[in-house]
Amino acid sequence: MNTKNFLLFILLLPFGLSWADEDHLSIHELDDYVVQSSPLQLTESEKTQSVSVIEKRELNDLRSETIAQTLAVKPGISQTFYGPNANRSIIRGLDGFRVTNLENGISAFDLSATSADHAVSLNPLMLDRIEILRGSASLIFGSNAIGGVVNVFDHSIPNCYQNDDTFQNDFRTRFSSVNDGRYYGGIFYQQSGNFVFQFNGSKVKTSDYKTPSFEVHHDDAEEEVFADSVVNSHSEIDTFGFGGSYTHENGYIGLSYSNYSFDYGVPNDEQSVVNIDREKTTLKGVYDFDSAYFDRVDFQLAYGDYSHEEAPAEGAGHDEDDHHAQFLYEGIDSQFIFTKQSDSASSALSLSFTDSDMKIDGDESYLAAMEHNAANNTENDELGILAESTNPRINNDSSKRLGIGFMHKEKISDSVSLNGGIRYENISRDYDAVNRVGEGETPVATDVDRDDSTLNGSIGFVIKKSDSLTFSGNLHYSERTPVTSELFSSGAHHATESFEIGNQDLENEESVGVEFAVSNNQGALSQKASIYYNQYDNFIFQSDTGFVTGEHDDDHPEEAFEELTIRQYLGAEANIYGFEYEFDYQLTANTYVSGFADYIRGKNKTEDSDLPRIPPWRIGLGYYTEYEDYRFNLNATYYGKQDDVVGSNEEATDSYTLFNARLGYYIQKDQASELYLKVNNLTDQLGYVHTSFLKESAPIPGRNIEVGFSTRF
């Protein structure tokens, strides 16, 4: 029996046995955690949509280089993997501007969604909790969360309100062999009466990561070339922050500041080096009303200043000023949530406002109104003529978002509850734009400002069939406005090795989706299965035209760039559907096994083809045990072959299996300090991430031996 079949057999065995012998198994009690991202403070059993919460030991076991890598073994979650540094989460096949990264419920202030080579400005080293919201669970966070939300939590604003725990200082360090990585981080607290303060910092430094030997693909290579490391995949992160709060009888108010600096290499043909610098200041608080319609208001106001500079790596074969770009992003994000709770119902009113400015300077601005000159390339002769874009050059994008949402939960009976919500959002964009001009002409300002709105809504139910068996369902409608790059691109985008052309005629992306889930907790076994189906109108995607770019002309050779695939943004009818399953089975008081499986399919109905870069199906199995002061786990994940691809423009990806192991030793009896040894990719398997634009040049890391230490005091 091969690895795939063995894992599949073990995975499905408890699923079948539990339902077959339902009457003879005792009830398995589980912790019913509160989902902090929900303004209704719903518990896990009250949610009608899929939510995952990762914290404590599980987070320590999974903590990795990036947030996306940390979450990539959860059902329905995969990663873009543009190398180990620029990496975003993909939720049920959706990424980019359909998935929002939040920090304590508010904007992370970065431009990671704008390009595959842009990193998320969040370091998982010192996080306390991560929540993943899929589908309509992300309703309250606006139109750019149509696919889901990754919300990370830390104690950047510590507070003592309704919390009697004493804050513990936290220090972590680890060393990894695959990239000669060094990681250090700590947060330290000082409490005085109603005041509590924190100071935190971290540092990460890695070299190019090692892999099993793989073939390096070059169009001009005369013979096969192999490598055992990925060039220009190094990184260095420095973070610093502080914050504090004052607690009073009706709540608290706090302030925090953080600085995030990240230098990293991008392992594409350009081999550029990226420098990210982000400063963020946040005001946050809670106030409980003595007498009012609402019981409480939670509020946040954050200011972020983000810069992102790209330059060629040393020795990459470019002049110092070649292919450089600078992205600047600045703005405020604010949110007020008013809530009212009773024994049988709860309501929440959300008000949010965002005001931001974004601009791109430099030769690589895909908003620069370049010409693709496909007519000058003889490779395109058989395809005919591709018209040049008429999109203007966008120098600055100033946008304002105003959102209002309402959510409500009602307990109909002891076994039935309903919840739902609706959100309206208005997006106003004021562009600093100039028209296209010929040689010697002077560009003039042109008016392309836009005013758009979206409406999102959902309704769901939970039926508690018995103390162990629960059914839930949800129906939702979502809209997303096309973003600036989808509307006005006209330039080279080397991150995706393409020349992108936007479409000013794009309308709102609309989705109607349904999800059903069943959970069964009996005896030593707990498990949950869910299925979902989403139908999209005007699903916005990049369509490959078949053309490639050409040189400008012989008189201007300095304006030439390498051949790039020309892609246009189009809207299409599409369907995305799939299922997720996970279980835990307690073997003894100190030992249990867990497993998961997921499958996603995406179809372009307009073109009768598959959607690009859909993650493959997976099954996973883990074994966990404790003995006195020792803790051990072993995990295996099988990644299926993905050959549901878009014609000749997307390569299929072979299947592979990854094994990871971890051994921890608690130095203190209270388990406050742990020394651990972790080995990822135990068998040194060569594998490729199908969802990556760089999958052929940046395979997964090889065997990695990691030694780490964490302590709380």
N, C-alpha and C positions, 0 to 999 in steps of 0.2 A: 504494500500500500504506500503510495507516494505521500509527500508532506501535505499537499492540498487535501487529498481524500481523508487522511488521518485527522487533520484539524476540523474538517467539515463533519466527520462522524462524531467526534468528541463534542463539537459545538451543538449539534442537533439532538444528541441523546438526552440531555436533561430536559430540553424543550418538549420532547414527545412524552417522556415518562411522567412529567408533572401533570400535563393535561389528561393523560390516560388514567392517572390514579389520584385525581383531585380530591376525592372524598376521604382518603386515608392519610393525608398529609396535614400536619399541624401548620398553623399560621406563622410565617416568618416576619418578625417585626423589623422594620427599617427606620432609620433616621429620616424624618420628614423635614428636610431643610427648607429654609425660606429663600426664595429667589430675590436677591437684593436689587436686581435690575428691574423688577416689576414694581411700579408705583403702588400696586394693590397689595404688595408684600405677600403674594401667593406662595403657599407651600408647594413642594414638588407634586404632591398628589392632587392639588387643585388646578394645576396648569392643563390647559387643553392643547398646548403646543409643546414641541420638543425643546427642552432646555437641559444643558449639561452644566454641572458645577464641579470645578476641580479645585481642591484646597488640601491643606494639611499633608498627610503622608503621600497621597496620590500625586499632588503637585510636586513634592520633593522627588518622587520617583521619575516623573516625566520631564522635569525642568531641563530645558535644552538651550541651544544657541539663540533661538528666536521664539516668539510667541507661536508662530505657525508650526514650527517643528515640535514644540511642546504639545500642541493639540492634535497633531496629525494622526494619532492612533485612536481618536474618538470617532464613534459612528457618524458617518456623513461629513466628516471634516478631512480635508486634504490640504496640500500646500502648493504654491506656485513654484518654489525652489528655483529662483534665478540666482543660483549659487547659494552658499550658506548664510549670506548676509541680507540680501534683498529678497524677502520672503514674506508672503501674505497668506492668510488662511483662505481656503475655498470652502464654502458651505453649500452642500448639496449641488455641486457643480457650478456655483456662482461665485464670482470674485470681483475685483476692481471696485467700481462705484456702486455695486450692489451689496457690498459687505462693508460695514462700518466698524472701525476700531475705536473704542472708547477707553478713557482712563478715569475710573471712579464715576462713570456715568456721563462724562462730558468729553468733548473733542480732544483727541490726542495731539492735534495740531501738527500734521505732517502732510506730505503730498505723495504718500505711498500708493494711493489708488490711481494716480495719474500715469504711472509707468511701471513696467515689470522690474526695472532696475533700481527703483526707489525703495529704500528700506523703511520699515515701520519704526517710529521713534519711541519704542517701548522695550525695556530690558527686562526679561523674565527673572533675572537673578534674585531680586528682592521682593517679588510680588507675593501677596498672601492668598489670593483667590482669583480665579478666572471663571466667568460665566459665558456660555455660548448660547445664543438665542437663534433658533432656526425659524424660518418662515414668518408667520404672522406674530410670533412672540416678540418681534422687533418693532411692532406697530408704532409704539410711542416715540421711537427715535427718528422718524422721518423717512422721506422717500429714498434717500441714499442707503437705507438699510433694508431694501426690498428683499434681499437674499438672506440677511441675518446680521447679527451683532456679535463681536468679541469684546467683552467688557472686563477690564482688569481692575483689581482693587489692591490698594496698599494703605499704609497709615501715614500718608503725606500730611494729612490734617488729623492728628490724633484727637480724640475727645472722650470725656468720661460720662457723657450723657447716657443714662439708662445702661451703663456699663460699669460694673463694680470691679472688673479685672484690672490688675496692675500691669502697665505696659512693660514688656520685657525687651531688653536690648537684644539685637539679632546680628550675628556675624556669620558669613558664609565664604568659603573658598573652595576652589576645585582646580584640578590640572588634567588636561586631556592630551592623549598621545597623537591622535590623528592629525592635529593641527598645531601641536606644541602650544596649546591654549593655556592661559593663566587668567583666572577669574577671582576677583575679590569684591566683597560688598558688605556693608553694615549699616544698621540704623540704630540710633541711640536716643533714649528718652530722658527727659527731666520733668518731674511733676512737682508743683508747688500750689497747694490749695486747689482752687478751681482752674488753675492754668496747667497746661501740659504742652511740652515742646519736643520736637524731634530734629535730629540732624542726620543726614544720610549721605552716602557716597559709594561709588563702585568703580571698578576698572576692569576692563577686559582687553586682552591682547592675544591675537592668534596669527599663525602663519598660513601659507597655502596648505589646503588639506590634502591628505593622501587617499588614494583609491586603489582597488585592484587594477591591474593593467587594462587599459581600454584604448580603442583605436580613435585617434584624433582625425577628424574629417576636415580636410582643406580642399577647396575646389581646384587649386593649382598644384596639388601634391602629385608627384610622379610615382610614388611608391607608398606603401602603408607605413603610417607613423603611429607609434604607441606611446602612452604616457602613464605614469603611476601617481600623478598628483595633478591638481587643477590649478593652473597658473592664474595669478592675480585674484586669489580668493581670500587674502588676508584681511584682518580687521583690527581696529582699536577703538574702544569705547571708554569715555570718561563721563561720569554723572556726578552731580552734586545737588543737594537740596536741603531745605529746612522748612519747618512749619510749626504752627502752634494753634491752640484754641483756648477759649474761655467758656466754661460751662456755667449756666445760670439755672434757675428753677424751672424755666419753661423751654430750655433747649441749650444750644451752644452756637458759637460763631468762631470761625477759624480762617487762617490765611496760610498759604504755602507758596514757595518758590522752588523751581527746579531748572537745572541746566543740563542739557543732553548733547554731547559731542560724539560724533561717530564718523570715523574714517574707514573706508573699506574699498576693496578692489572688486571690479565687475568682470567676471571671466568670459566676456564675449569677444568678438573679433576686434572691437575697439580697445579692449583692455584699459578702460578708463578707471580713474580713481575718484571716488565720491567723498565729499566732506559735508556732513550734516551738522548743523548747529541749531538747537531749539531751546528757547527760553519760554517758560510758562509760569504765570502767576494766577493763583486760584483763590477766590473767596467763597466759602461754603458755610452753611448753617442750617439749623432746624429751629422752628418755633412752634410750640404747642399752644393752641388757643384755649383760654379758660371758658369762653362761651362764644360760639360762632357756628355758622353752618358747617364749616370744615373744622376738623380736629387739629390739623397740623399742616405746616408748609415746610417743604424742603427746597432750598434754593442754592444755586451755584452761579458764579460769574467767573469766567476765565479769560485771560489775555495771553495770546501766543505770538511769538515772533520766530519764524522758521526760515532758514536759508539752506540751500542745497547747491553745491558747486561741483561741476564735473570737469576733469582735466585728464589728458592722456597719462598712462602710467609711464614711469621712467623706463627707457629702453624699448618702448612699444612700437617704435618706428614712425612716430609722428613728430611734427614740429611742436614746440612748446605751446603755441596758440591754436593748434588744430583741434577741431571738434570739441570745443569747450562750451559749457552752458552754465547758466546760473538761474535757479528757481528761487523766487522770493515769495513768502506767504506770511501774512500778518492779519490778525483779527481778534474778535471777541466771540465767545460762545456763552450763552446764558440759558438757564432753565429754572422755572418755578413749578413745583408740583404740590397741589393742594389735595389732601386726602381726608376721607371720613370713613370711620370704621364702626361697625356694629356687630352683634352676634351672628346676624344672618346676611349681612351685606357689607360691601365696601365700594367706595367710589374714589376716582382720582381725576383731577383736572390738571392738564399740563400746558404750560405756556413756555415757548422757547423763542429765542432771537439770536441770530448769527449775522455778523457783519465782517466781511473779509475781503482782502485784496491779494491777487496772485498775478505775478508777471514772470516771463521767461526772457532772459537775455542770452545772446550768443548764437553761434552758428548752428547749433543743434535744436533750435526751437522748432517744434513741429507745428507751431502756429505762425511761422514766419512767411507764409505765402510764397513758398518756393515753386519752381516749375520742375515737373518730373522728366520732361524731355524724352518721353518714351519714343517719340517719332524719330529720334536720332540714334536709336538702338536697333540694329538689324535683326536682333533676336525677336523683335515684335512684329516683323513684316507680315507674317502669316495671320496675325490677329487683327490687323486693320489699324484703326486710329483710336487712341484714347484721348479725349478732350482734356485740356489743362483745366485745373480747378479755377473757379472764379472767387474763391473765399478770400476775404481781406486778411491783412496781417493784424493779429491781436497782440497789442503791447501790454495791456493790463486788463485784468478781469476783476471788477469790483462787484461783489454780490451781497445781497441781503436776503435772509430767510426768516420768515415769521411763521411759527407753527402753533396750532392750538389742538389739543386732543382731550378726549374724555373716555375713561374706561370704567366699567362697572362689573361687579361680581354679585350674584344673588344666589343664596342657598334656598332652593325650592323645597327640599325635604332632606331627611338625614342621608339619603342615598343619591340625590340629584342636585347638581348646581350648574348654573349658567354663568358665563362671562363673555364680555365683548367690549368693543371700543371703536372709536372713529377718530381720525385725525385729518385736519386740513392744513395745507402748507402753501405759502406764497413765496415764490422765488423771483427776485428782481435783480437783473444783471445789467450793469452799466459798463460797456466795453470802451477802452481806448483803442480804437481801430483806425487803420488807414487803408486806402484802396490799393489795388495792384497797379504798378506803373511799369512802363517800358524804360529802356536805357535812356538816361538823361532827363527823364521826367521827374517832377517833384510830387511825392505822395501827399494826399490830402485826407483829412479826417472823414470817416464815413460812419453813418448811424446804423448799428446793428444791435442795439439794445433789445433786451427781451424781458417780458414779464409773464411768468408761467405759474401754474398752480397744480397741486396734486391733492387727491383724496384717497385715503386708505381706511379700510374698515375690516372688522372680523367679528365673528360670533362663534361660540363653542360651548360644549357641554361636557360634564363629567358624570358618569354613572357608576356608583359604587355597588357592584353586583353583590358582593359579600365582603367580609373583612379582608379577604385576600385578593379578590378579582375586581379590577377597575377598567372601565371602558371610557375613552374620550374621543371627541371629534371636533374639528374646527373647519370653518369655511371663511375664506378671506378674499378681499379685493385690494390690489395694490397698484399704485402708479409711481413712475419715476420720470423726472424730466431729463432729457438728454443733456449731458455735461458739455463744457466748452470744447474739449478735444473732439467729441463726437460731432459737433456742429461745424467747427471752423478749422480743423487740422488741414494743413497743406504743406507738408515738409517731411524731411527724413527723421525717422525715429529708430535710432540704432539699437535701442533696447530690444525691439521686436524684429530687427533686421528688415524693416519695411519702410516704404514711403506711404504716409497715411493721408487720406483725403476725407474731410468731414462733409456732412450733409446738412445744410441749413434748413431743409424741409422736414427733418425728423420731428415726429410728434411724441407725445408722452408714451412711454412703455407701460403697458397695462397687463396685469396678471390676475387670474382667478385661480385659486388653489384650494385644495381640500386635503385634510390629513386625518387619519384614524389611528388610534393607538390602543393597545391592551397591555396591562401589567398584571402579573400573577406572582404573589409572594406567599409561598407555602413551604412549610418544613424548613429545610436548610437552603431552599432555592428561591431566588428572586430573579425575575426576568421581565423584559419589556420588548414589545415589537411594535413597529409603526410603519405605515405606508403613506405615501403622499403623491399628489399629482398636481402639477401647475401648468396652466395653459396661458401663453403669452400672445398678445397682439402687439405688433411693432417691437418685437424683441431686437434690441440694437446690437449689432455685431459687425466685425470686420470681414468683408467679403474679398477674397483674392480675385483680382481682375485678370490674372494670367500675364499681365505686362510687367516689365522691369524697367527701371530708370535708365536714362542715357546721359551722356555728357552734354553740357550746354552747347558749346561749339568750339572750334579749333582756336578761335581768337581769345577765349577765356578759359584756358585749361585749369586755372586755379579754382574755378567754380565746379569742377567735376567731382563726383563722389562715386564710390563703388556701386555696382549694380544692386538695387534693392527691389524686393517684391512690392508692387503697388497694390495697396488695399484700400477699399472704400467702405465707409460706414453706411450700412443699410438697415432697414427695419423689416422684420419677417414674422410670420406666425411660427411659434415654437412650442414644444411640449417638453417638460422636464419631470421625470417621475422616478420613484425608487422605493426602497425599503431599508429599514435599520432594525437590528436586533442585538440585544445584549443581555448577559446573565451573570449572576454570581452564585456559586454553590459552595456551601460550608461543609468541608470534609470532616474537620475536627474543630475543637474550640480555638485552635491556633493556626488552622490551615484552610485555605479555600482556593477554588479555581474560578476564573472569570473568562468570558469570551464575548466576541462581537462579530457581526457580519453586516456588510452594507453593499448596496448596489444602486447605481445611478445611470440613467439613460437620458440623453438629450437629443431631440429631433428638430431639425429645421423643416417645418411643414411646407413652407413656401417653395423651397428648392428641393424638397424630398431627399434630404441628406442628413447626416449626423451633425450635431453641433461640435465645434472643435474643442480639443483638450478636456474632455470629460474624464474624470478619474475612473480607474478600473475597479472592478468588484474586489472585495477583500474579506478575509476571515482571520480572526485572531484568537489566541488562547493564552492565558497566563496562569501561572502557579505561584501562590504566595504562602509563606509559612513563617512562624516565629518560634524561637526556642530561647527561653531566658532573655539574655541581652542581645540576641542575634535576630536579624530579619533578612529573609532571602526571597527573591522572586525571579522567575524565568518566564519570558514571553516570546511567542512566535507569531508573526503576522505574514500571511500569504497574500501577495498582490497578484491578481489575475492578469492575464494577457489582455491588452486593450487594442483591439483591431477595428472598433467602430470609429473610423476616422473619416476625414473629409477628403476623399479622392487621393490624388497624388501630392496634395499640399500638406499632408500630415502623416508622419511615420507611425506605424504600429509600435507598441512597446511590449516586450516579452515579460512573462511572469517571473517572479522571484519570491523567496522567503527570507525574512529577516528574523534573527534570534537576538534577544537582548537579555542580559542577566544583571542582577544587583545584589550585593551582600552588604548589609549594614550592621554596625556594632554600636550599641548605646553605651557611652562611656560613663554616664551617670544614671542612677536608678530611676530618676524622674523623667528619663528619656529626653532631657533638654539638650543634650549634646550627642551627636552621632558622627562616627567616622565610617565612610563607605567606599566600596569598590564597585564600579559599574563597567560592564563591557557591552558596548553597542555593536551591532553587526558582528556577532560572535564568530561566524563562519567566513568572514571577509568576502561577502557576496557582492558581485558586481550587479548593480541595478540602476534603472533610469526612472525618473519621475515623469510620468506621461504628461502631466499638466504644465511642465516647464517649457518655456521657449528655448532653453539651453540644454535640453535633456541629453543631446548627443555629446556635448562638450563639458557638461558638468554632471556626471553621475553621482549617486549617493556616496557619502563618505565610507571609506573602508573600515576595518576593525578599529574600534576606538576604546582604549583603556583609560578610564577616568577615576581619579582618586579625589575624594572630597571630604570636607569637614564643615559641620554647621553647629552652632551653639546658641542658646538663649540664656540670658542671665539678668 
